[in-house]
Amino acid sequence: MTQTSSGPPVTTLSFRHDTDSELLADPFKTWDRLREEHGTFLSDQAEAHGVWFLLRYDDIHAALQNPGTFSSEIITAGYGVAEGASEPVAFAGLKLIPEMLDPPEHTKYRQLLNPLLTPGKVKALEPMIREHCVSLIDGFVADGHVEFSSVFARRFPTIIFMRLMGLPVDEADQLLDWVDQLMHGPREGEALDAAMERAGKVAMDIFGYLNELIAKRRSQPEDDFVSYLLTCEVDDRPLTDMELMQICFLLYMAGLDTVAGMLGYVFLHLATNDADRQRILDDPAVIPSAVEEFLRHYGIVTTVRVVTTDVEFAGCPMKKDDRVVLPTGSANRDTREFPTADDFDMERNPNRHIAFGAGPHRCVGSHLARLELAIALEEWHKRIPHYRVEDPSAIRHHVAGVSGVDRLPLVFEQGEA
């Protein structure tokens, strides 16, 4: 225990959530252990400011709903920065809109995005989403095996995203490689500085790509998200090119990484829990409720906020410009909110998880994500009812802003359930 000069005793740990070996080996059990042992703690891995971890549901939920104290103006891992910079190289000068804005500025831009992904708009996408899902599965179902993460989990939402943005599907490999380099932290044996430099270069490549896309849609609009954004106004003026790129950059990261990460944990769970898989086979009507429990049990998003003023919060004496790390993977398994949090219950009700966040930044794509997950479960199990992990030692996780399974080799038998 370390005593600070301006508050109660707090635990200080040598911990980074993007590189910690225990967390990378088993993210959810590690969050569970840290939450029950410490509740909150301070990381010693940053020099310029404090990095606080809040691990309990109530604390995380309250912080997400209080943008006045916990700002989204700079959302980063918060540990190290380039010399002379105030934020990591990958995000230097980059303000993702509306994610890196606080109300009331945030509200103006969020209102532009809301119409894109309403329940009605998402429902209309179902035939396209289902068609692409079936096509992907049909491409490997006869093989009897698949590396799930690269062949299905990442490609399924990517194809959908590219359709919505008006991008050619044959460029999927490039977009997937960029998001992997940008979002998943240092690779094995890679130094932090090298990882940050690599991510910074990739961010510039993505900006160039999006700039070309925006220019193309200005001259040749289509029925897609970019063309819609080109018609939008904020403060009685059209969006600038920089605003357009920053919005598209955020849609790119969210559209390619979050559902992919969730799918990995959904199918890892079902491949290793026969009774739960059989329940879906026996009663597909349980899938919508099962999706909610997957979202709760495997919260993949870890977001960061910046403290705007000196404050004591959750027993932590925070200083202005400190960072606060908020892992939903810990909040959603807190027994204080979910009395049987360790149990995976497909019919849990109520299920007040915060997998999509809370407060003004609650995920705008939640309806789309739910539909993609439900369709994947439905169509996969029509074609591949029984499957298992081929080599458990080959499973690899990443844990940064969005957690996921890097490798998930599955073997199966083709046939009807």
C-alpha positions as CSV (number, residue, x, y, z in Angstrom):
1,M,0.0,0.0,0.0
2,T,1.2,3.5,-0.8
3,Q,0.1,6.6,1.1
4,T,-0.5,9.7,-1.0
5,S,-0.2,13.1,0.6
6,S,-3.7,14.2,-0.2
7,G,-6.0,11.3,0.3
8,P,-6.6,7.8,1.8
9,P,-4.3,4.9,1.2
10,V,-4.4,3.5,-2.3
11,T,-2.9,0.4,-3.9
12,T,-0.1,1.1,-6.4
13,L,0.7,-1.7,-8.9
14,S,3.2,-2.0,-11.7
15,F,0.6,-2.6,-14.4
16,R,-0.3,-1.9,-18.0
17,H,-3.5,-3.3,-19.4
18,D,-2.1,-3.6,-23.0
19,T,1.0,-5.6,-22.0
20,D,0.3,-7.4,-18.7
21,S,1.1,-11.1,-19.2
22,E,-1.6,-12.3,-16.8
23,L,-4.2,-10.2,-18.5
24,L,-3.2,-11.3,-21.9
25,A,-3.4,-15.0,-20.9
26,D,-6.9,-14.7,-19.4
27,P,-8.4,-11.2,-19.5
28,F,-11.6,-11.8,-17.6
29,K,-10.3,-13.9,-14.7
30,T,-7.6,-11.3,-14.3
31,W,-10.0,-8.4,-14.2
32,D,-12.1,-10.4,-11.7
33,R,-9.1,-11.0,-9.4
34,L,-7.9,-7.4,-9.6
35,R,-11.5,-6.1,-8.9
36,E,-12.0,-8.3,-5.8
37,E,-8.4,-7.7,-4.4
38,H,-8.2,-4.0,-5.0
39,G,-11.4,-2.4,-6.3
40,T,-9.3,0.5,-7.5
41,F,-5.6,1.0,-7.9
42,L,-3.0,3.3,-9.3
43,S,-0.5,2.3,-12.0
44,D,3.1,3.3,-11.6
45,Q,3.7,3.1,-15.4
46,A,3.3,6.8,-16.3
47,E,5.5,9.6,-15.2
48,A,3.6,12.7,-16.4
49,H,0.3,11.9,-14.6
50,G,-1.5,9.3,-12.6
51,V,-3.2,6.4,-14.3
52,W,-6.1,5.1,-12.1
53,F,-8.0,1.8,-12.7
54,L,-11.6,1.7,-11.6
55,L,-12.9,-1.9,-11.6
56,R,-16.3,-1.9,-9.9
57,Y,-19.6,-1.6,-11.8
58,D,-20.9,1.4,-9.8
59,D,-17.7,3.4,-10.1
60,I,-17.2,2.7,-13.8
61,H,-20.9,3.5,-14.5
62,A,-20.7,6.7,-12.6
63,A,-17.5,7.9,-14.3
64,L,-19.0,7.2,-17.8
65,Q,-22.0,9.3,-16.9
66,N,-19.9,12.3,-15.6
67,P,-18.1,13.9,-18.6
68,G,-17.7,17.1,-16.6
69,T,-15.2,15.4,-14.3
70,F,-14.0,12.6,-16.6
71,S,-13.4,14.0,-20.1
72,S,-13.2,12.2,-23.4
73,E,-11.1,15.0,-25.0
74,I,-8.0,12.7,-25.2
75,I,-8.7,9.0,-25.1
76,T,-5.5,7.1,-25.0
77,A,-3.9,4.3,-23.0
78,G,-2.4,7.0,-20.9
79,Y,1.0,5.6,-20.0
80,G,3.8,6.8,-22.2
81,V,4.1,9.6,-24.8
82,A,6.5,10.7,-27.4
83,E,9.1,13.1,-26.2
84,G,7.6,16.6,-26.1
85,A,4.1,15.4,-26.9
86,S,1.0,15.3,-24.8
87,E,-0.4,12.1,-26.2
88,P,0.8,8.9,-28.0
89,V,2.2,9.3,-31.5
90,A,-0.7,7.3,-33.1
91,F,-3.2,10.0,-31.9
92,A,-1.1,13.1,-31.9
93,G,-3.3,15.9,-33.2
94,L,-6.1,13.5,-33.8
95,K,-9.5,14.2,-32.3
96,L,-11.9,11.4,-33.2
97,I,-15.4,12.9,-33.6
98,P,-17.6,12.5,-31.6
99,E,-15.7,10.1,-29.4
100,M,-13.1,12.7,-28.3
101,L,-15.6,15.5,-27.6
102,D,-17.5,16.3,-24.5
103,P,-21.1,17.7,-24.3
104,P,-22.4,20.1,-25.5
105,E,-19.9,19.9,-28.5
106,H,-20.2,16.1,-28.6
107,T,-24.0,16.3,-28.9
108,K,-24.0,18.3,-32.2
109,Y,-22.0,15.6,-34.0
110,R,-23.6,12.6,-32.3
111,Q,-27.0,13.8,-33.6
112,L,-25.6,13.5,-37.1
113,L,-24.7,9.9,-36.6
114,N,-27.8,8.7,-34.8
115,P,-30.0,8.5,-37.9
116,L,-27.6,6.1,-39.6
117,L,-28.1,3.3,-37.2
118,T,-31.6,3.5,-35.8
119,P,-33.4,0.2,-35.1
120,G,-35.4,0.6,-38.3
121,K,-32.3,1.3,-40.4
122,V,-30.4,-1.6,-38.9
123,K,-33.4,-4.0,-39.4
124,A,-33.4,-3.1,-43.1
125,L,-29.8,-4.3,-43.4
126,E,-30.6,-7.8,-42.2
127,P,-30.9,-9.4,-45.6
128,M,-27.5,-8.1,-46.7
129,I,-25.8,-9.0,-43.4
130,R,-27.3,-12.5,-43.5
131,E,-26.2,-13.0,-47.1
132,H,-22.6,-12.1,-46.3
133,C,-22.6,-14.3,-43.2
134,V,-23.8,-17.4,-45.1
135,S,-21.4,-16.7,-48.0
136,L,-18.4,-16.6,-45.6
137,I,-19.4,-19.8,-43.8
138,D,-20.1,-21.6,-47.1
139,G,-16.5,-20.8,-48.1
140,F,-15.0,-23.1,-45.4
141,V,-17.7,-25.3,-44.1
142,A,-16.6,-28.3,-46.2
143,D,-13.0,-28.1,-44.9
144,G,-13.8,-29.3,-41.4
145,H,-11.6,-26.7,-39.8
146,V,-11.1,-22.9,-39.8
147,E,-8.9,-20.3,-38.1
148,F,-12.0,-18.5,-36.8
149,S,-10.5,-15.1,-35.9
150,S,-9.0,-14.3,-39.3
151,V,-11.4,-16.1,-41.6
152,F,-14.7,-15.3,-40.0
153,A,-14.7,-13.1,-36.9
154,R,-12.7,-10.3,-38.5
155,R,-14.1,-10.6,-42.1
156,F,-17.8,-10.8,-41.2
157,P,-18.1,-7.3,-39.7
158,T,-15.5,-5.9,-42.1
159,I,-17.5,-6.7,-45.2
160,I,-20.6,-5.2,-43.6
161,F,-18.7,-2.0,-42.7
162,M,-17.3,-1.7,-46.2
163,R,-20.7,-2.0,-47.7
164,L,-22.1,0.7,-45.4
165,M,-19.1,3.0,-46.3
166,G,-19.3,2.3,-50.0
167,L,-15.9,0.6,-50.2
168,P,-14.8,-2.2,-52.5
169,V,-14.8,-5.6,-50.6
170,D,-11.5,-6.6,-52.3
171,E,-9.7,-4.1,-50.2
172,A,-10.8,-5.8,-46.9
173,D,-7.3,-7.3,-46.3
174,Q,-5.7,-3.9,-46.3
175,L,-8.3,-2.4,-43.9
176,L,-8.0,-5.4,-41.6
177,D,-4.2,-5.1,-41.4
178,W,-4.4,-1.4,-40.6
179,V,-6.9,-1.9,-37.7
180,D,-4.8,-4.7,-36.3
181,Q,-1.6,-2.5,-36.3
182,L,-3.5,0.5,-34.9
183,M,-5.6,-1.0,-32.2
184,H,-4.0,-4.1,-30.7
185,G,-0.9,-2.7,-28.9
186,P,2.7,-3.9,-28.9
187,R,3.3,-7.2,-30.6
188,E,5.2,-10.0,-28.8
189,G,8.7,-8.8,-28.1
190,E,8.0,-5.3,-29.6
191,A,9.0,-2.2,-27.6
192,L,6.3,0.3,-26.7
193,D,8.0,3.2,-28.6
194,A,8.3,1.0,-31.8
195,A,4.6,0.0,-31.5
196,M,3.6,3.6,-31.1
197,E,5.6,4.7,-34.1
198,R,4.2,1.9,-36.2
199,A,0.6,2.8,-35.2
200,G,1.3,6.5,-36.0
201,K,2.4,5.6,-39.5
202,V,-0.7,3.4,-40.0
203,A,-3.0,6.2,-38.8
204,M,-1.6,8.5,-41.5
205,D,-2.1,5.8,-44.1
206,I,-5.8,5.5,-43.0
207,F,-6.2,9.2,-43.1
208,G,-4.9,9.2,-46.7
209,Y,-7.3,6.4,-47.7
210,L,-10.3,8.2,-46.1
211,N,-9.3,11.5,-47.7
212,E,-9.4,9.8,-51.1
213,L,-12.7,8.2,-50.3
214,I,-14.3,11.6,-49.3
215,A,-13.0,13.3,-52.4
216,K,-14.5,10.5,-54.6
217,R,-17.9,10.8,-52.9
218,R,-17.9,14.5,-53.3
219,S,-17.8,14.1,-57.1
220,Q,-19.7,10.8,-57.2
221,P,-22.1,10.4,-54.2
222,E,-23.7,7.0,-53.5
223,D,-26.1,5.5,-51.0
224,D,-23.6,5.1,-48.2
225,F,-22.4,6.7,-44.9
226,V,-19.8,9.0,-46.4
227,S,-22.2,10.4,-49.0
228,Y,-24.7,11.1,-46.2
229,L,-22.1,12.9,-44.1
230,L,-21.3,15.1,-47.0
231,T,-24.8,16.5,-46.8
232,C,-24.6,17.2,-43.0
233,E,-24.2,20.5,-41.4
234,V,-23.1,21.6,-37.9
235,D,-23.5,25.1,-36.6
236,D,-25.2,26.0,-39.9
237,R,-22.2,25.0,-42.0
238,P,-21.1,21.9,-43.9
239,L,-18.6,19.6,-42.2
240,T,-15.0,20.3,-43.0
241,D,-12.8,17.8,-44.6
242,M,-11.0,17.2,-41.3
243,E,-14.2,16.7,-39.5
244,L,-15.3,14.2,-42.1
245,M,-12.1,12.3,-41.9
246,Q,-12.2,12.2,-38.1
247,I,-15.7,10.9,-38.1
248,C,-14.9,8.3,-40.7
249,F,-11.8,7.3,-38.8
250,L,-13.9,6.6,-35.7
251,L,-16.5,4.6,-37.7
252,Y,-13.6,2.6,-39.3
253,M,-12.1,1.6,-35.9
254,A,-15.4,0.8,-34.3
255,G,-16.9,-1.0,-37.3
256,L,-13.9,-3.3,-37.9
257,D,-12.7,-4.2,-34.3
258,T,-15.5,-4.4,-31.8
259,V,-17.8,-7.1,-33.3
260,A,-14.8,-9.1,-34.3
261,G,-13.5,-9.1,-30.8
262,M,-16.9,-10.1,-29.4
263,L,-17.3,-12.9,-31.9
264,G,-14.1,-14.4,-30.8
265,Y,-15.2,-14.8,-27.2
266,V,-18.7,-15.9,-28.2
267,F,-17.4,-18.9,-30.2
268,L,-14.5,-19.6,-27.9
269,H,-17.2,-20.0,-25.1
270,L,-19.5,-22.2,-27.2
271,A,-16.6,-24.3,-28.4
272,T,-15.6,-25.1,-24.8
273,N,-19.1,-25.2,-23.2
274,D,-21.1,-28.0,-24.8
275,A,-24.3,-27.4,-22.8
276,D,-24.6,-23.8,-23.8
277,R,-23.9,-24.7,-27.4
278,Q,-26.6,-27.4,-27.3
279,R,-29.1,-24.9,-25.8
280,I,-28.7,-22.7,-28.9
281,L,-29.1,-25.7,-31.1
282,D,-32.2,-26.9,-29.3
283,D,-33.8,-23.5,-28.9
284,P,-32.6,-20.8,-31.4
285,A,-35.2,-18.4,-29.9
286,V,-32.9,-17.9,-26.9
287,I,-30.3,-16.3,-29.2
288,P,-31.3,-12.6,-28.5
289,S,-31.1,-13.1,-24.8
290,A,-27.8,-15.1,-25.2
291,V,-26.3,-12.2,-27.1
292,E,-26.9,-10.0,-24.1
293,E,-25.3,-12.4,-21.8
294,F,-22.3,-12.8,-24.1
295,L,-22.0,-9.0,-24.1
296,R,-22.1,-9.0,-20.3
297,H,-19.9,-11.9,-19.5
298,Y,-17.2,-10.9,-22.1
299,G,-17.0,-7.1,-21.9
300,I,-14.3,-6.3,-24.4
301,V,-14.0,-2.5,-24.3
302,T,-11.6,-0.7,-22.0
303,T,-11.9,3.1,-22.3
304,V,-10.0,5.9,-20.8
305,R,-11.0,9.4,-19.5
306,V,-9.0,12.4,-18.5
307,V,-9.6,14.0,-15.0
308,T,-10.6,17.6,-15.4
309,T,-10.1,18.8,-11.8
310,D,-8.6,17.6,-8.6
311,V,-11.2,15.2,-7.1
312,E,-11.5,12.3,-4.8
313,F,-13.5,9.6,-6.5
314,A,-14.0,6.0,-5.5
315,G,-11.5,6.5,-2.7
316,C,-8.8,7.7,-5.2
317,P,-7.2,11.2,-4.8
318,M,-7.1,12.1,-8.4
319,K,-5.3,15.1,-9.9
320,K,-6.2,17.2,-12.9
321,D,-4.9,15.5,-16.1
322,D,-4.7,12.1,-14.5
323,R,-6.1,9.2,-16.6
324,V,-8.9,6.9,-15.5
325,V,-9.0,3.5,-17.1
326,L,-12.5,1.9,-17.2
327,P,-12.7,-1.8,-18.3
328,T,-16.2,-3.0,-19.0
329,G,-14.9,-6.5,-18.7
330,S,-14.5,-5.9,-15.0
331,A,-17.7,-3.9,-14.5
332,N,-20.0,-6.5,-16.1
333,R,-18.8,-9.3,-13.9
334,D,-19.0,-7.5,-10.6
335,T,-21.1,-9.5,-8.1
336,R,-22.3,-6.3,-6.5
337,E,-24.4,-5.6,-9.6
338,F,-24.8,-9.2,-10.8
339,P,-25.3,-11.5,-7.8
340,T,-24.4,-14.6,-10.0
341,A,-21.9,-12.8,-12.1
342,D,-19.6,-15.9,-12.5
343,D,-22.5,-17.9,-14.1
344,F,-23.2,-17.7,-17.8
345,D,-27.0,-17.5,-17.9
346,M,-28.6,-17.1,-21.3
347,E,-31.9,-16.1,-19.8
348,R,-30.5,-13.5,-17.3
349,N,-33.1,-10.9,-16.5
350,P,-32.6,-8.1,-15.8
351,N,-29.2,-7.8,-17.5
352,R,-28.1,-4.2,-17.0
353,H,-24.6,-4.7,-18.6
354,I,-22.6,-1.7,-19.9
355,A,-20.9,-3.5,-22.8
356,F,-21.9,-0.5,-25.0
357,G,-20.9,2.0,-22.4
358,A,-23.1,4.5,-20.6
359,G,-23.8,8.2,-20.6
360,P,-23.4,10.5,-23.7
361,H,-20.8,8.2,-25.4
362,R,-23.0,5.1,-25.3
363,C,-22.2,3.1,-28.5
364,V,-24.2,4.5,-31.5
365,G,-23.7,1.1,-33.3
366,S,-25.2,-1.1,-30.5
367,H,-28.3,-2.1,-32.7
368,L,-26.0,-3.2,-35.6
369,A,-23.6,-5.1,-33.3
370,R,-26.5,-7.0,-31.7
371,L,-27.9,-8.0,-35.1
372,E,-24.5,-9.1,-36.5
373,L,-23.9,-11.3,-33.4
374,A,-27.4,-12.8,-33.6
375,I,-27.1,-13.6,-37.3
376,A,-23.7,-15.1,-36.8
377,L,-25.1,-17.4,-34.2
378,E,-28.1,-18.4,-36.2
379,E,-26.4,-19.1,-39.5
380,W,-23.3,-20.7,-38.1
381,H,-25.3,-23.2,-36.1
382,K,-27.5,-24.1,-39.0
383,R,-24.4,-25.3,-40.8
384,I,-21.9,-26.2,-38.1
385,P,-23.7,-27.5,-35.0
386,H,-20.7,-29.1,-33.3
387,Y,-17.2,-27.8,-33.1
388,R,-14.3,-27.6,-30.7
389,V,-10.9,-25.8,-30.3
390,E,-8.3,-27.7,-32.2
391,D,-5.3,-26.6,-30.2
392,P,-6.0,-24.6,-26.9
393,S,-2.4,-23.7,-26.7
394,A,-2.7,-21.7,-30.0
395,I,-5.3,-19.3,-28.6
396,R,-3.9,-15.8,-28.3
397,H,-5.6,-12.7,-26.8
398,H,-5.0,-9.0,-27.2
399,V,-6.1,-6.5,-24.6
400,A,-6.0,-2.7,-25.2
401,G,-8.9,-0.5,-26.1
402,V,-10.8,-3.5,-27.4
403,S,-10.0,-7.0,-26.3
404,G,-10.1,-10.0,-28.7
405,V,-8.8,-13.4,-29.6
406,D,-6.0,-13.3,-32.2
407,R,-6.1,-17.0,-33.0
408,L,-8.9,-19.5,-32.5
409,P,-8.5,-22.7,-34.5
410,L,-11.7,-24.7,-34.7
411,V,-12.5,-28.1,-36.0
412,F,-16.0,-29.4,-36.8
413,E,-18.2,-31.7,-38.7
414,Q,-20.5,-30.5,-41.4
415,G,-24.2,-31.3,-40.9
416,E,-27.5,-30.3,-39.7
417,A,-28.2,-29.8,-36.0
